[in-house]
């Protein structure tokens, strides 16, 4: 009897311990998911100097391939017994920028607000006359700038059957087709590359939706890499029927005459991109502060503004649209409207379906595709109405995500998901056949491993490369 009771107590104790450990693990996993530390780019292999009688140095910073803003240059010496470091010289692009004679051996350099190719050389000398030299060459932001021919860039995200990102693939794992014909891949990146990201956010959305979208934008800016530049484009109403009460209708572009018979359209605003993510967050705060919030441009115009800004940036372009509510309904076809044109036009006006606005949106989305940008979209609410079907189609064609969020927390998670996908991209580049023949061409990107899925753009617009001066 005592033996049975002891066994019962032992089993009960083990069950209680297992339950405690399970709860503790669950709590820790939840805490980790909630904190979501800021991701960093995959570090490059540390550069090491040659060995001189047991003396060598390792370049521990910078660890990223792209340099922008203020960065530290740090080395760690390996010194044999009885010797010591007497001086370390730091050179950037052939110029001596600093000398350090005390540990830790480091300096800070401002690499400016453009990602350019830089050469870092660090030399060290010991009291015993031993010498070491280590070098590092960073990469430029123009992903195809060094190519002899114009390259088409295809960002791609690979996932397994469980939806998890797959890293570590090589160029031999990809097969690329243009208009059904296989082409060689001439350049391949398997790590994060600089992105110019235009964030178009619906500033004129209702209070709850605007707050959720702004918080999602902050989460996104906190999660992208330091060499990603951000630009903000406020969006007003997405259609005539979607503007909140009190929002003035968008003003038509004014035309002014420069000369008799010549009408000039007022130019669109310019998107300011910056690698200072704190500045971007401040712009978001300014967008939500004060009693008079800016309404932003109509959706089509906002897309045009973002696209023009991206076209002026090095390639590696992303447009993230954060929108609210139900999107424009499907356009009524001519056949459907034929029985009663007057009634059909009136109904379209009441529903907010302005044919001119829809035509402008189609043209704006066409410009997004031609620019080579990847369109990602997060919509707050309206899942039951299948919002923004035309925008969804373009997002899929450009290799982007179209996510509908039912809550503010879901908006935040969707923005985080998109930022993660940008950091797990492969970049596949190829030389188009006869690029002087302008027009749309299909792209197919296949994987040799059959159990993996690839997400990439499906079309691109071939055009004559600009003439160099």
N, C-alpha and C positions, 0 to 999 in steps of 0.2 A: 504493500500500500504506500509506504514511504517512498519506494523507488519510483512508482508511477507518478506520485505527486511531484517528485524532483524533476522527472522528465517533463511534466506539464509546465512547471515553472521555468525550466530551461528553454523549452520551445517558445513559451510566451515572451520570455526575455529576448530571444533572438528575433521574433516577429516585431517586437517593439523597436529594437535596435535598427532593423531593416527599414521600418517605416520612418524612423527618425532620419536615417541617412538619405532615404529617398526624398523626404521633404527638404532636407538641407541642400541636396543637389539641385532640386527644382528651384529653390529660392535663389541659389547662386546663379543658375542659368538665367532666371528672370532678371536678376540684377544686371548681369552682363548684357542682356538684350536691351534693357532700358538705358544703360549708360552709353552703349554703342560708341566706343572710342573713335576718334578721328582716324580714318585710314591713312596709310602712307604708301607711297609708290614702292614697288619692289626694289630693294637696294641693289645697286650694281656691285660686282665683285670688287673688294678692296684692292687697291693697287699697292704692290710691294716692290721695293727697290731690290737691286742686286745685293749680294753679301760681300762685305769687305772685311775680312778677318773677324767675322762674327758680328759685325755692325751692319744693321739694315734699318729701314724705316717703312712704316705702313701708313698710307693715306686713308684715314678713317672718315673724314668729311672733306668735301661733299659726297653724299652717297647716291644722289639723284643724277640722272643723265642730262637733265635740263636745268639751267641756272638762270634765276631771275631774282631781282631784289638783293637784299643783304644776305650773304651766306658766309658760313665759317669754313676756313680751311684748317684742318687739324691733322697732325701726324703723331704717330706713336713710335718712338725709337726702340730698337733692340740693341742694347749696349753691352759688350763683353765686360767681365769683371776687371776692375782697375782702370777703366777708361770712362770718359764723360763727354757729353755733348757741349760744345762751346759756341755753336751758332747754327741757326737755321734761317735760310733765305727763301722767301716766297715770291715767285714770278707768275704774273698773269699776262698772257699774250705777249711774252717777250720783255715785259717791263718789271723791274724789281719793285714790289709794292710794300714789302714789310720784311723786317729782320727780327728774330726772337732768340733770346739767349737763356730763357728760363722756361722750365716746365710748368704747365702744359704748353707745348709748342703749337701756337695757333695764331690766326689773324682773321679779321672780318673784311670782306670786300663787297662793295655794292656793284652788282652786275647790271644794274639798270632795269628798265621796264620793257625791254625787248629780249626775247630768248634767242641769243646768238651763239655761234660756235666759239668756245674759249679753250685756250690751252693753259693748264696749270702745271707748273714745275716747282718742286720743292727740293732744295739741296741742303744737306746737313754735314757738319764737320765735327770730329771729336778731337779731344786734346792729344790723342795719340796719332793724329794724322789720318784716321780712317774717314772715308767719304761715302755718302749715299745720295742717290738721286731718284726721285719718283715723279711720274707725270700722269696727267689725266686730261682727256679731251672731251669736253661736253658737246652736246648736239644742238643744232639750230632748230627753231620752231617750224620753219618751212619744211614740211615732210617730204617734199619732192623738189626742193630747190637745187640740189646738187645733181639732178638727173640730166642726162644729155637730151632727153626727149620729154615731152609732156606726159605725165603719168596720171592715170585714173586711180583714185584711192577708194578702197572698199573696207570700211571698218566692219568687223565681224565679232559676234559673241557666240561662244560655244557652250552648250549645256548638255549634261547627261540626262538619262531617262528620269531622274528624280528632280530635274530642274536646277541642279547645282552647276556652278561655273566650272569649266574645264580649262585649266592652264597647262602650259608645258608642251603644247603641240608644236610641230616644226612645219616648215614650208612644204615638206613632202606629204603632209597630211591633207593638203588642200588641193582642189582641182577647180580652175576658173574657166568659165565659158562666156564668151561675148557673142550674142546672137546665135548661140548654139555651137560655136566653134571654139575649141580649146585654145587658150593663149598661155604663154609662159608667165609665171609670176616673177617680176624683176626686182621686187623689194618686199621684205617681210619684217614686221615688228611683232614680237610676242609679249610686249609689255606696254604699260601706259604711255601715251604720247600727249603732248600739249593740245588742249582743246580750247577753242574760243566758243564760249557758251552764251548765247543771248537768251535771257529769261523774260518771256512775255507773260505778264501776270495781270489778271483782270482786276484792276483797281476800282472799277465801278460796280463790282459785285455787291450783293447785300452784305450786311455787317458780318453775319456768322460765316458766310462763305469767304469773304475777303480775309477775315482773321485766319481761317484755316489755310488758305492759299499762301498768305504771308509767312505763317509759321513753317509751312512746307518749304518755301523758298529759302528761309533761314537755315533749315535743316540741310537742304541741298548744298548751300554755300559752305556750310561747316564741314561737309563730307568730301568735297572735291579736292583734288591735289593742289599743291602750292603753285605749280606751273600751269594751272588752268586759269584763263582769264574770264571774267564775268562782265556782262553788260545787261542793263535793266531797260525793259520796254513796257511802260504801263499800257494796259488795254482798257478801252472804255466798254461800250455795249457790244455784244456779239451779234445782235440783230436789233431791229427797231423795237421789237416787242419785249426784249430782255432787259432793257435799261431800267434800273430801279427808279422809284418815284423821286422826282426832284432833279434827276440828271438831265441837263440840257442836251438837245439833239446835237450830234456831231456837225461841226461847221464844214461847209464845202470849201475846198481849196480855192483860195483867192487867186485871181489872175490879174496881173498888172502888165501894162504895156511899156516895154522898153523902147520900142520904135513904132512908127505907124504901121499898123497891120500885123504886128508881131505880139502874140500873147505868151506870157511866160508863167508857168505854174510854180507856185511857191515850193521850194525844195522841202523834202521831208527832213525831220529832225535827225541828228546824227547820234548813233549809239556810242557811248563812251565805255570802252572795255578797260578793265584794270585787273592786275594780279593781286591787288589789295582786297582780300575778301572781307576785311573789316569795313572798308569803305562801302562795299556792296551791301552789307548788312545795315549800315547807316542809311543808305539810300532807301532800303526797304522800310526802315523805321520812319523816315521822312514821308514816305508814301502813305503811311497810316496815321500820321500825327496831324494835329490841327483840326479845326472845324471845317475847313474847306479843303477837302482831299481832291487831288487832280483826277479828272475823269479818265484821262488816257485817250489814245487814238482808237477809232473803230478797228475791229478785229483784222480786217483785210489790210488796212493801212499799217497796223502794228506789225503784221507779218512782213510787209514790204520794208518797213524801217529796219526790222531785225535782219532781214536778208541782205539789204544793202550794207549794213554794218558788218555782217559776216563775210561778205565778198571782199571787203577791204582787209580782212585778216588772213594770216597764213592758213593753209588748208589744214583741216582738223576742226570742222565746224559743226556746232550743235545748236538747235533751237528747241528750248524747253518752254512749252505753253502750259500755263496754269490757269484753267478756266472753271467757271461755275455754272451749275444748273443745266437745264435742257438746252441743247444746241438747236440750230435752225432745222426746221423740218425738211423732209425731202421736197425738192422742187416739183410743182405740179406740171405734168407733161402737157404739151400742146394739145394732144388728143383728148386728155381729160378736161381741158379748159374750153374746148371747142363748142360744146352745147350752149354755154352761156358765158361769154367772155367777160361781160361786165361783172357778173356775180363772182366769177373766178378771180378777177383782179381785186375785187373788194375783199374777198376772203383772204387772198394772199397778203393784202395790206394789213388786215386785222391780225393775222398770224405772225406778222413781222417778216414775211418773206418778200423782201424788196429785190426784184430781179436784178437791178443794178448792183446792189450789195452782194448778191450771190455771184454775179459775174466778176466783181472785184475780188471776192474771196478765191474763186477759181484761178484767176490770174496770179494772185499772191501765192497760192499753193504751188502753182506751176513754177514760179520764181524760186521758191524754196527748193524744189527738186532740181532745178537747173544749177543752183549754187553748189550742189554736192553736199549740203547740210543734212544731218540726221535729225528728223523731227520726233521729239518725245512729247507726249501730252498727258497731263493729269487733269481729270475733270472731277469736281466735287459735286456729287449728287446727280440724279437723273439717269441712273443705270437702267431703269425700266423703259426709258424712252429711246435707248440706243443713241446717245447724243453725238452730234457732230460727225455724221457718217462720212462726209467728204474729207474731213481732217483725219479721221481714223484711217481711211484708205491711203492717204499720203504718208502717214506715219509708218504704216506697214511697208509701203513701197520703198521708203528710205532706210528701212532697217531699224526703225525706232519702236518705242513702246507706246501703247495707248491704254491708259489705266483709268478706270472709273472708281472713285473712292466714295464710300457711303458715310464716312465720318471724318472728323479732323485728324484723328489718329491714323486713319487709312491714308489720308493725304500725305502725312509725314512719312509713313512707311513706303508709299509709292515713290516719293522723291528720293528716299534713301536707296530704293531698289534701282532707280535709274542711275544714280551716282555710282553705285557698285558696278553696274554693267559697263560704265565708261572706263572703270579701272581694270576690267577683265577683258578688254578688247584686244583682238588681233588686228593688225593693219596689213591688208593685202594690196599690193600695187601692181599695175600692169600697164603696158604701152598699148593704147587703142590702135586698131587697124584703121588707117586712113582718117586721122582725126580732123582733117580739113573738110570732110564731108559731114556737115552739121546734121544733127537729128538724134532722136531717142534710140537707145540700144538696150537690149536686155542683158542682165548679168545673172549668171547662176554660179553659186559657190557651193561646191560639194565637199564632203569629208570622206576620206578613205575609211576611217573607223565607222562601221555601220550603225553602232548604237549611240551615236552622238547627233545632236541637232544644232544647226548653225542658223543664226539670225543675222541677216545682212541685207543691204539694199538690193533691189531687183532691177532697177533701171538707172541709166545715167545719160546725160545729154552731152554728146560729142560736139566740140566746137573748135574752131581755128584758134590755136594758141596765140596769145598776144605777141606782137613783134617787139623784140628787144631793141632798145636804142643803140 
